């Protein structure tokens, strides 16, 4: 069984994510193989909040070039977590 810290790699702090916080939605970088149930349990365990909904998006890596070599950054998974009414994650600014 995976630990909660292995599933949730970190919170994503972007301008879009800051706007979504007003709607009680938070963005997280999660393990590619994690499903919605595992993500829900991990968020509830780490942040001690109640989750109402989890949406996931597979983000494709970007193609990069260094001189003559063409490469690609790795693919990753993003989770959009909606909390129940009255719940809040304290984000230090």
Buried (B, 14 or more C-beta within 10 A) or exposed (E): EEEBEEBBBEBBEEEEBEEBBEEBBBBBBBBEEBEBEBBBBBBBBBBEBEBEEBEBEEEEEEEEEEEEEEEEEEEBBBBBBBBEEEBEBEEEE
